[in-house]
Amino acid sequence: QVELVESGGGLVQAGGSLRLSCTASTNTDNMALGWYRQAPGKRRELVANILAIGSTNYRESLKERFIISRDDAKRAVYLQMNSLKPEDTAVYFCNAIFGRTYWGQGTQVTVSS
């Protein structure tokens, strides 16, 4: 069982930045890690993921503003979000894939106009 805890969400004005963190309860060395988001009334969607070897994949519309990174020594994955827009408002979830998919509880990000 892998427990994931997100942090770093909050309220920010449009154009601002936030850095989300997600810490796992176990070693992450062999896991694919990722961030998803879900806006009210919409389906959960991929933001970005990063494989154990470090290669990354982004939602095309976000790749210019968001950066995913990982620090396996800290069992953590991060999401740096820049130039935030009101449409980025959502609950952001991290996930980890190791045999099965594990999800965190989510952290709310609200971008005001």
C-alpha positions in Angstrom: 0.0 0.0 0.0 1.3 3.5 -1.0 -0.1 6.6 0.7 0.3 9.9 -1.1 -0.1 13.3 0.5 -0.3 16.4 -1.6 0.4 19.9 -0.4 0.9 23.4 -1.7 -2.5 24.3 -3.1 -4.3 27.5 -2.4 -5.7 30.7 -3.8 -3.6 32.7 -6.2 -4.2 35.5 -8.6 -4.0 35.0 -12.3 -0.4 35.2 -13.5 0.9 33.9 -10.2 2.7 30.6 -9.4 2.3 27.7 -7.1 4.4 24.7 -6.4 2.6 21.5 -5.5 4.3 18.7 -3.6 3.3 15.1 -3.1 5.1 12.8 -0.6 4.8 9.0 -0.7 4.9 6.7 2.3 7.3 4.3 0.5 10.3 4.5 -1.8 9.4 6.0 -5.1 12.5 4.9 -7.1 10.7 2.4 -9.3 7.4 4.2 -9.6 5.9 6.3 -12.4 4.6 9.5 -10.7 2.1 12.0 -12.0 -0.3 14.8 -11.5 -3.9 15.0 -12.6 -6.6 17.6 -12.0 -10.3 17.7 -11.9 -12.4 20.8 -12.3 -16.0 21.0 -11.1 -18.2 19.1 -13.5 -15.4 17.8 -15.6 -13.5 14.6 -15.8 -10.1 14.1 -14.2 -7.4 14.8 -16.7 -3.6 14.2 -16.9 -1.4 17.2 -16.2 2.0 15.6 -16.4 3.8 12.4 -15.4 7.4 11.4 -14.9 8.8 7.9 -15.2 11.3 6.3 -12.9 14.0 7.0 -15.5 13.1 10.7 -15.5 11.4 11.1 -18.8 8.3 13.4 -18.7 5.0 13.7 -20.5 2.8 16.7 -20.4 -0.7 17.7 -21.4 0.0 19.6 -24.5 -1.8 22.8 -23.5 0.2 23.0 -20.2 3.7 22.1 -21.2 4.8 25.7 -21.6 3.7 26.7 -18.0 4.0 23.6 -15.8 7.1 21.6 -14.8 7.0 18.2 -13.1 10.0 16.9 -11.2 10.8 14.2 -8.7 13.2 13.7 -5.8 13.3 10.0 -4.9 15.5 10.7 -1.9 12.6 12.6 -0.5 9.9 10.2 -1.9 8.4 13.3 -3.6 7.0 14.5 -6.8 6.5 18.2 -7.5 4.5 20.4 -9.9 5.7 23.9 -10.6 2.8 25.9 -12.0 3.6 29.3 -13.6 1.4 32.0 -15.3 -1.7 30.5 -13.7 -5.0 31.1 -15.3 -8.5 30.9 -13.9 -9.1 27.8 -16.0 -6.4 26.1 -14.0 -8.7 26.1 -11.0 -9.2 22.4 -10.0 -8.4 19.8 -7.4 -5.0 18.5 -8.2 -4.2 14.9 -7.4 -0.9 13.1 -7.5 -0.7 9.4 -8.4 1.9 6.7 -8.3 2.0 3.5 -10.4 3.7 0.5 -9.0 1.8 -2.7 -9.8 -1.4 -0.7 -9.4 -2.3 3.0 -9.4 -2.4 4.9 -6.1 -4.0 8.3 -5.6 -3.7 11.1 -3.1 -6.6 12.9 -1.6 -6.0 16.0 -3.7 -5.2 19.7 -3.1 -7.4 22.6 -4.2 -5.9 25.2 -6.5 -8.0 28.3 -7.1 -6.9 31.0 -9.5 -8.8 34.3 -9.3 -9.1 36.6 -12.2 
